[in-house]
Amino acid sequence: METAAGGEHWEAAAPPHPHPGDVLRDEFLAPLGLSQTRVARDIGVAPRRIGDIVRGERAVTADTALRLARYFSTAEDFWLRLQMDFELEQARRASHARIWREVKPRGLSRVG
């Protein structure tokens, strides 16, 4: 565990958050025997969109999240939270230490 300025702790070696495409493939498509093309057709998007998500080459948008949530009966924010967790982890791994060095906390102030 590393300590950042201000005492914040984060796990540098924590297991990575999966890309939403990994979750889609491993926890939904494979167990249910669904193809990417079938899901794309059923939710009304181009097959390439689902293929790109499954390959980790595309982010899940709010539109896609709503469609997947309706189709798989998940919470509407489930897919966006997966995407957010994945992106935050990628950013943290890539530039967390640099950001903590470069950006100094301003603190809260009253406006008005």
Secondary structure, 3 states (H helix, E strand, C coil): CEECHHHCEECCCCCCCCCHHHHHHHHHHHHHCCCHHHHHHHHCCCHHHHHHHHCCCCCCCHHHHHHHHHHHCCCCCHHHHHHHHHHHHHHHHHHHHHHHHHCCCCCCCCCC
